[in-house]
Amino acid sequence: MKSLTGFLAILIGLMVAIPAFGDDQQKAQKELNQLTAMARDFTGRTVVNLSVSQSLNVPRATLVQQRSDTGLNYGSLFLAGELVKSGATMPDISAKLKAGKKIGEIANEQHVNWKQIAEDAKKLNAAVDTNLYNYFVGTKKGEAQDAADKYDPHYDGVKADADDANDKEIDIAQKRYLRWKEQADNAKGDGHGLGLGDERIGYVDHHGGPGASGAGGQGQGGTANTNTGTGSPAGFGGPQ
């Protein structure tokens, strides 16, 4: 009788734990998708690259190379970086991806702590907001840092940048982008913020936006302006 009671207690515990596990993974994926959506734009991608570099303590150019090797968008690349922190290696992750596995499957095989991933990704998104605001406040300073880090968003593009964000996530990213641009403009005293034209074009930015020809318009592992994914707002820079 005692053994049966113990078995039932374990079974109930598992029934409670499994939904909680799935909920944590969904929360983590939601945060990771926000990173992916923000990185569709050249300025957004620049800031996401900088923020991920700071979070994982990985050089910005190394992140670009990792994306070229794995084809991962920035949300998935951050997850891969978290797996590396837990003992995995990027070459091993890349090999599993090329064998057909998804980054989420690899994470579950490693028994990743999705709750921690969600918390880390949420902090990273907050850092992206801060860095985006700072980038708009001091554009020349940001460009100087990009040059010092040898970072060019035109060489930092993969097909998954366009494929792995839906319209709702893109819309949320656009609103974040516009909000911080407006606040930065107000802080600089550039006037009343965004006008109707700015609201319409959304993500056109100092890196050139759609059809930009800098650095040949090509990204490692993908093209800078190829329409391979979901629809995007007019003027949305970066891969389309």
Secondary structure, 3 states (H helix, E strand, C coil): CHHHHHHHHHHHHHHHHHHHHHHHHHHHHHHHHHHHHHCCCHHHHHHHHHHHHHHHCCCHHHHHHHHHHHCCCHHHHHHHHHHHHCCCCHHHHHHHHHCCCCHHHHHHHCCCCHHHHHHHHHHHHHHHHHHHHHHHHCHHHHHHHHHHCCCCHHHCCCCHHHHCCCHHHHHHHHHHHHHHHHHHHHHHCCCCCCCHHHHHHCCCCCCCCCCCCHHHHEECCEECCCCCCCCCCCCCCCCC
